[in-house]
Amino acid sequence: MTSKPHAQAIANLIRTACKERGWGPTDLARAVGRAEGSGPRRIDRQYARKWMTGERTPGFWWPHVARVLDLDPDATAILQSRAPVPALADTVASVIELGRNDLDVDRRNFLTASSGYALAALGLPDPESITRRVSSAPAKAVRVGRGEVEAIKVMIKTLGDSASELGGGHARHLAVRYLTEDVEPWLNGRYTEAIGRELFAVTSQLAHLAGWMAQDEGNAPELQGAAQGYYAHAYRLAAEAGDPELAGTALRGLAVQCIDLGYCAEAVQLSEACVNYGRALQNPRAVAYYNATLANAAAQDDDRTLATRHLAVAESAIRKPSTGSGDSWAAHYSPGRRAHETGMIHTRLGDLTAAEEHLHLALDIHGLDRRRTRAIVLADLGGVRLRQGNVDGAMSTWSDFLDCAEGVRSVKVHTAIRDMRVRLRRFPDMAEAQELTTRAAAFT
């Protein structure tokens, strides 16, 4: 590890050179991204800021930092008294360790999800990771080809369909066990660079799915901490695979988690990062996906102007034909899901008429047929109707909600049931309310 004095000395070099050029963190990040060959959006401003303050040393990025700032490339070794610049944590080893800790209750040591902790802890993606693995794989390692990549895709779809129907609490440990027991030997196997990129991309999707399942299973700190860790690994695996859409979608997972946990500022920041990724993509569905997330985060943050602007961008993009590969979660951002999200954004902004209209669109026009998803939309619609004073409509909708919720293991569904029971207390003499209360008690 780099000692604190040495890290500060490196930061002083960087900060002084930037000051001479009139650069801030954004200028440095863009210049280094261009120098490395990935473009000006490759590095987030926050990482460049940490290089300038000494919170983090550039590591892999040091040669490019030295080049754009005209510094001695050997300066770090001199300052660290021959100690090498620390290597980035190996992404494969890190995600497998995360999965093993998740499976072993006695070893769980996850932090409560807060802001972008997991991304900061992981550090920047390592663009040479796959190349090194290709060149250093042992001769006895298992040979990996497109068949293994396709097998992972099939498992992701199978497990994802189950979770979409029945909630993240179903089969999550199957996804994690598949990652740690079946996929690990392939990640550590022998493959070409092209197959390696495909392998890292599908593993990113598997890690994302495990994160979504953990987040949807419950609000316990170890579950939310695990979700954050999986999303961060999904981001890094996707970035190392060179897949900006999967990387942006993993950041969206972190943003949605922050929205759900009430971290408004962090949710906006992460959502803005998603939108930045979307600008480089040709897939309008991904653009809609990311902009709707930013609109949602801004609405929760009471920023009506930002929310309205990005909601309009999302609505415009979703009308365009999809050009994505179908692999990213963004490819599954249907008009029905968009209508649901739009309805909830309007609810947060106080436009209950528009909210009800969009929730109706989600249910009746686009027909969201997954039980978990339909249950959540019905719960939300019941709440909107109650706030509008349509008590009978709310009771009828909540009855349909409980029908859909049967057998679903999702924290969102159970939170909706709890909230409904609290609101039903306002109607102690209403037979429909008492019947719903009795039915809801069976879910606890």
Backbone hydrogen bonds, N-H to C=O, Kabsch-Sander energy under -0.5 kcal/mol:
donor,donor_aa,acceptor,acceptor_aa,energy
7,A,3,S,-2.6
8,Q,4,K,-2.4
9,A,5,P,-2.1
10,I,6,H,-2.4
11,A,7,A,-2.3
12,N,8,Q,-2.3
13,L,9,A,-1.8
14,I,10,I,-2.2
15,R,11,A,-3.3
16,T,12,N,-2.6
17,A,13,L,-2.2
18,C,14,I,-2.4
19,K,15,R,-2.4
20,E,16,T,-2.0
21,R,17,A,-1.0
22,G,18,C,-0.8
22,G,19,K,-0.7
23,W,18,C,-2.9
28,L,24,G,-2.1
29,A,25,P,-2.7
30,R,26,T,-2.3
31,A,27,D,-2.2
32,V,28,L,-2.6
33,G,29,A,-2.2
34,R,30,R,-2.1
35,A,31,A,-2.4
36,E,32,V,-2.3
37,G,33,G,-1.0
38,S,33,G,-1.6
39,G,33,G,-1.4
42,R,39,G,-1.6
47,Y,44,D,-0.9
48,A,44,D,-1.3
49,R,45,R,-2.4
50,K,46,Q,-1.8
51,W,47,Y,-1.8
52,M,48,A,-1.7
53,T,49,R,-1.5
54,G,50,K,-1.4
55,E,50,K,-1.1
56,R,50,K,-1.5
61,W,58,P,-2.3
62,W,59,G,-2.0
64,H,61,W,-0.6
65,V,61,W,-2.4
66,A,62,W,-3.3
67,R,63,P,-1.9
68,V,64,H,-2.3
69,L,65,V,-1.8
70,D,66,A,-0.7
70,D,67,R,-0.7
71,L,66,A,-2.8
75,A,72,D,-2.2
78,I,74,D,-2.0
79,L,75,A,-2.7
80,Q,76,T,-1.9
81,S,78,I,-1.5
82,R,77,A,-2.5
83,A,80,Q,-1.5
94,S,90,D,-2.2
95,V,91,T,-2.5
96,I,92,V,-2.2
97,E,93,A,-2.1
98,L,94,S,-2.1
99,G,95,V,-2.1
100,R,96,I,-2.3
101,N,97,E,-2.4
102,D,98,L,-1.9
103,L,99,G,-1.9
104,D,100,R,-1.6
105,V,103,L,-0.9
107,R,104,D,-1.7
108,R,104,D,-0.6
108,R,105,V,-0.9
120,A,116,G,-2.1
121,A,117,Y,-2.6
122,L,118,A,-2.0
123,G,119,L,-1.9
129,S,126,D,-1.8
132,R,128,E,-2.5
133,R,129,S,-1.9
134,V,130,I,-2.4
135,S,131,T,-1.9
136,S,132,R,-1.6
137,A,133,R,-0.9
141,A,138,P,-1.6
144,V,190,R,-2.9
148,E,145,G,-0.6
149,V,145,G,-1.3
150,E,146,R,-2.6
151,A,147,G,-2.0
152,I,148,E,-2.0
153,K,149,V,-1.8
154,V,150,E,-2.2
155,M,151,A,-2.1
156,I,152,I,-2.5
157,K,153,K,-2.3
158,T,154,V,-2.5
159,L,155,M,-2.9
160,G,156,I,-2.7
161,D,157,K,-2.7
162,S,158,T,-1.7
163,A,159,L,-2.3
164,S,160,G,-2.6
165,E,161,D,-1.8
166,L,162,S,-2.8
167,G,163,A,-2.5
169,G,409,R,-2.5
170,H,167,G,-1.7
171,A,169,G,-0.5
175,A,171,A,-1.5
176,V,172,R,-2.1
177,R,173,H,-2.5
178,Y,174,L,-2.3
179,L,175,A,-1.9
180,T,176,V,-2.4
181,E,177,R,-2.5
182,D,177,R,-0.6
182,D,178,Y,-1.5
183,V,178,Y,-2.3
184,E,179,L,-1.1
186,W,182,D,-0.6
187,L,183,V,-2.4
188,N,184,E,-2.0
189,G,186,W,-1.6
190,R,142,V,-2.8
196,G,192,T,-2.6
197,R,193,E,-2.1
198,E,194,A,-1.8
199,L,195,I,-3.0
200,F,196,G,-2.6
201,A,197,R,-2.0
202,V,198,E,-2.4
203,T,199,L,-2.0
204,S,200,F,-1.9
205,Q,201,A,-1.6
206,L,202,V,-2.0
207,A,203,T,-2.7
208,H,204,S,-2.3
209,L,205,Q,-2.4
210,A,206,L,-2.4
211,G,207,A,-2.2
212,W,208,H,-2.8
213,M,209,L,-2.6
214,A,210,A,-2.2
215,Q,211,G,-2.6
216,D,212,W,-2.3
217,E,213,M,-1.3
218,G,214,A,-1.0
223,L,220,A,-0.8
224,Q,220,A,-2.3
225,G,221,P,-2.8
226,A,222,E,-1.8
227,A,223,L,-2.4
228,Q,224,Q,-2.1
229,G,225,G,-2.1
230,Y,226,A,-2.6
231,Y,227,A,-2.6
232,A,228,Q,-2.2
233,H,229,G,-2.2
234,A,230,Y,-2.7
235,Y,231,Y,-2.3
236,R,232,A,-2.1
237,L,233,H,-2.9
238,A,234,A,-2.2
239,A,235,Y,-2.4
240,E,236,R,-2.4
241,A,237,L,-1.6
242,G,238,A,-0.7
242,G,239,A,-0.8
243,D,238,A,-2.6
247,A,243,D,-2.1
248,G,244,P,-2.7
249,T,245,E,-2.2
250,A,246,L,-2.0
251,L,247,A,-1.9
252,R,248,G,-1.8
253,G,249,T,-1.6
254,L,250,A,-1.6
255,A,251,L,-2.3
256,V,252,R,-3.0
257,Q,253,G,-2.0
258,C,254,L,-2.1
259,I,255,A,-2.1
260,D,256,V,-2.7
261,L,257,Q,-2.1
262,G,258,C,-0.8
262,G,259,I,-0.8
263,Y,258,C,-2.5
264,C,262,G,-1.4
267,A,263,Y,-2.3
268,V,264,C,-2.3
269,Q,265,A,-2.2
270,L,266,E,-2.7
271,S,267,A,-2.3
272,E,268,V,-2.4
273,A,269,Q,-1.6
274,C,270,L,-1.8
275,V,271,S,-2.3
276,N,272,E,-2.1
277,Y,273,A,-1.9
278,G,274,C,-2.2
279,R,275,V,-1.2
280,A,277,Y,-1.4
281,L,278,G,-1.5
286,A,283,N,-0.5
287,V,283,N,-1.7
288,A,284,P,-2.4
289,Y,285,R,-2.4
290,Y,286,A,-2.6
291,N,287,V,-2.3
292,A,288,A,-2.4
293,T,289,Y,-1.4
294,L,290,Y,-2.1
295,A,291,N,-2.4
296,N,292,A,-2.3
297,A,293,T,-2.6
298,A,294,L,-2.7
299,A,295,A,-2.3
300,Q,296,N,-2.1
301,D,297,A,-1.6
302,D,299,A,-1.5
303,D,298,A,-3.0
304,R,302,D,-1.0
307,A,303,D,-2.4
308,T,304,R,-2.7
309,R,305,T,-2.1
310,H,306,L,-2.1
311,L,307,A,-2.0
312,A,308,T,-1.8
313,V,309,R,-1.6
314,A,310,H,-2.3
315,E,311,L,-2.4
316,S,312,A,-2.0
317,A,313,V,-2.4
318,I,314,A,-2.3
319,R,315,E,-0.6
319,R,316,S,-0.5
320,K,317,A,-1.5
331,A,328,S,-1.2
332,H,329,W,-1.4
333,Y,330,A,-1.7
334,S,332,H,-1.8
338,R,334,S,-2.4
339,A,335,P,-2.5
340,H,336,G,-2.1
341,E,337,R,-2.6
342,T,338,R,-2.8
343,G,339,A,-2.3
344,M,340,H,-2.0
345,I,341,E,-2.0
346,H,342,T,-2.5
347,T,343,G,-1.8
348,R,344,M,-2.2
349,L,345,I,-1.8
350,G,346,H,-0.6
350,G,347,T,-1.1
351,D,346,H,-2.3
352,L,350,G,-1.2
355,A,351,D,-2.0
356,E,352,L,-2.6
357,E,353,T,-2.1
358,H,354,A,-2.2
359,L,355,A,-2.2
360,H,356,E,-2.3
361,L,357,E,-1.9
362,A,358,H,-2.3
363,L,359,L,-1.8
364,D,360,H,-3.3
365,I,360,H,-0.8
365,I,361,L,-1.0
366,H,361,L,-2.4
368,L,362,A,-1.7
372,R,164,S,-0.6
372,R,165,E,-0.7
373,T,164,S,-0.7
374,R,370,R,-3.1
375,A,371,R,-2.5
376,I,372,R,-2.1
377,V,373,T,-2.2
378,L,374,R,-2.5
379,A,375,A,-2.4
380,D,376,I,-2.3
381,L,377,V,-2.7
382,G,378,L,-2.5
383,G,379,A,-1.8
384,V,380,D,-2.2
385,R,381,L,-2.6
386,L,382,G,-2.1
387,R,383,G,-2.0
388,Q,384,V,-1.4
389,G,386,L,-1.5
390,N,385,R,-2.4
391,V,389,G,-1.5
394,A,390,N,-2.1
395,M,391,V,-2.5
396,S,392,D,-2.3
397,T,393,G,-2.2
398,W,394,A,-2.6
399,S,395,M,-1.7
400,D,396,S,-1.7
401,F,397,T,-2.2
402,L,398,W,-2.2
403,D,399,S,-1.5
404,C,400,D,-1.9
405,A,401,F,-2.1
406,E,402,L,-0.7
406,E,403,D,-0.5
408,V,405,A,-2.2
409,R,166,L,-3.4
410,S,408,V,-0.8
411,V,216,D,-3.9
414,H,410,S,-2.4
415,T,411,V,-2.4
416,A,412,K,-2.0
417,I,413,V,-2.1
418,R,414,H,-2.1
419,D,415,T,-2.6
420,M,416,A,-2.4
421,R,417,I,-2.3
422,V,418,R,-1.8
423,R,419,D,-2.1
424,L,420,M,-2.1
425,R,421,R,-0.7
425,R,422,V,-0.9
426,R,423,R,-1.4
427,F,424,L,-2.1
430,M,427,F,-1.5
431,A,429,D,-0.6
434,Q,430,M,-2.0
435,E,431,A,-2.3
436,L,432,E,-2.2
437,T,433,A,-2.3
438,T,434,Q,-2.2
439,R,435,E,-2.4
440,A,436,L,-2.8
441,A,437,T,-1.7
442,A,438,T,-0.7
442,A,439,R,-1.0
443,F,440,A,-1.8
444,T,441,A,-1.1
